[in-house]
Amino acid sequence: MALTSVEFENIAQLTKLSRKDIGMTQLELSEKLGYSNGQFVSNLERGVCGLPRKKMKIYCKALKVKRVDMVRVILEDCEARLWRDLK
């Protein structure tokens, strides 16, 4: 199954809303996550990619997101993909 813009919809929304709430740019967040340009965060916010596990702690700290909220949205995305695959 090819990745679509709905594959990571919930983490995309959480990222965009949290980043904008604290007034951070895509580039600033990307740099905090260890990337050299804003493309990773752009992809994340469009739902093109998910958040690598090794970046989760940094992500939560940078965006002031509770770990439980991050886990919840990632699980919601996984559940949605599973239900689509089972249809």
LUMKOL-933067 format. One record per residue (C-alpha): residue in one letter; x, y, z. Coordinates in nm, 4 decimals, m for minus. Example, Ala and Ser with C-alpha at 12.3 -4.5 7.8 and 13.67 -1.06 7.14 Angstrom:
2
  residu      east     north        up
       A    1.2300   m0.4500    0.7800
       S    1.3670   m0.1060    0.7140
% end
This chain:
87
  residu      east     north        up
       M    0.0000    0.0000    0.0000
       A    0.1410    0.3361   m0.1015
       L    0.1663    0.6140    0.1534
       T   m0.1021    0.8766    0.1216
       S   m0.1733    1.1997    0.3009
       V   m0.3964    1.0141    0.5474
       E   m0.1399    0.7560    0.6584
       F   m0.0221    0.9746    0.9467
       E   m0.3114    1.2179    0.9779
       N   m0.3236    1.2465    1.3565
       I    0.0478    1.2957    1.4193
       A    0.0435    1.5472    1.1327
       Q   m0.2296    1.7519    1.3005
       L   m0.0664    1.7314    1.6436
       T    0.2646    1.8481    1.4997
       K    0.1244    2.1411    1.3062
       L   m0.1019    2.2659    1.5852
       S    0.1609    2.2256    1.8573
       R    0.4309    2.3928    1.6502
       K    0.2100    2.6898    1.5642
       D    0.0877    2.7214    1.9245
       I    0.4409    2.7841    2.0461
       G    0.5371    2.9995    1.7474
       M    0.8029    2.7673    1.6081
       T    0.8857    2.7429    1.2375
       Q    0.9190    2.4158    1.0488
       L    1.2898    2.4845    1.0120
       E    1.3343    2.5449    1.3858
       L    1.1600    2.2179    1.4717
       S    1.3534    2.0279    1.2066
       E    1.6813    2.1574    1.3471
       K    1.5818    2.0551    1.7008
       L    1.5094    1.7071    1.5634
       G    1.8513    1.6964    1.3983
       Y    1.7609    1.7740    1.0370
       S    1.9290    2.0445    0.8321
       N    1.6199    2.1856    0.6592
       G    1.2448    2.2115    0.7133
       Q    1.1486    1.9366    0.4677
       F    1.1123    1.6662    0.7334
       V    0.8611    1.8690    0.9343
       S    0.6802    1.9690    0.6161
       N    0.6441    1.5998    0.5282
       L    0.5362    1.5184    0.8831
       E    0.2698    1.7903    0.8828
       R    0.1331    1.6742    0.5469
       G    0.1047    1.3177    0.6762
       V    0.3596    1.1860    0.4266
       C    0.5802    1.0323    0.6948
       G    0.5628    0.9312    1.0555
       L    0.7811    1.0274    1.3477
       P    1.0879    0.8051    1.3937
       R    1.0936    0.6413    1.7370
       K    1.4427    0.7743    1.8067
       K    1.3098    1.1319    1.7707
       M    1.0056    1.0998    1.9994
       K    1.1594    1.2347    2.3223
       I    1.3113    1.5338    2.1426
       Y    0.9795    1.5950    1.9630
       C    0.7827    1.6020    2.2892
       K    1.0292    1.8338    2.4575
       A    1.0575    2.0720    2.1609
       L    0.6803    2.1030    2.1108
       K    0.5853    2.0757    2.4777
       V    0.3652    1.7768    2.3919
       K    0.2796    1.5247    2.6616
       R    0.4125    1.1798    2.5790
       V    0.0708    1.0294    2.6367
       D   m0.0778    1.2601    2.3718
       M    0.1915    1.1710    2.1192
       V    0.1431    0.7986    2.1810
       R   m0.2348    0.8372    2.1528
       V   m0.2228    1.0023    1.8103
       I    0.0329    0.7550    1.6776
       L   m0.1867    0.4663    1.7930
       E   m0.4905    0.6291    1.6303
       D   m0.3005    0.6468    1.3015
       C   m0.1952    0.2813    1.3319
       E   m0.5495    0.1742    1.4140
       A   m0.6908    0.3619    1.1147
       R   m0.4395    0.1949    0.8815
       L   m0.5189   m0.1492    1.0241
       W   m0.8937   m0.1019    0.9785
       R   m0.8407    0.0147    0.6194
       D   m0.6231   m0.2892    0.5493
       L   m0.8849   m0.5245    0.6947
       K   m1.1677   m0.3981    0.4733
% end
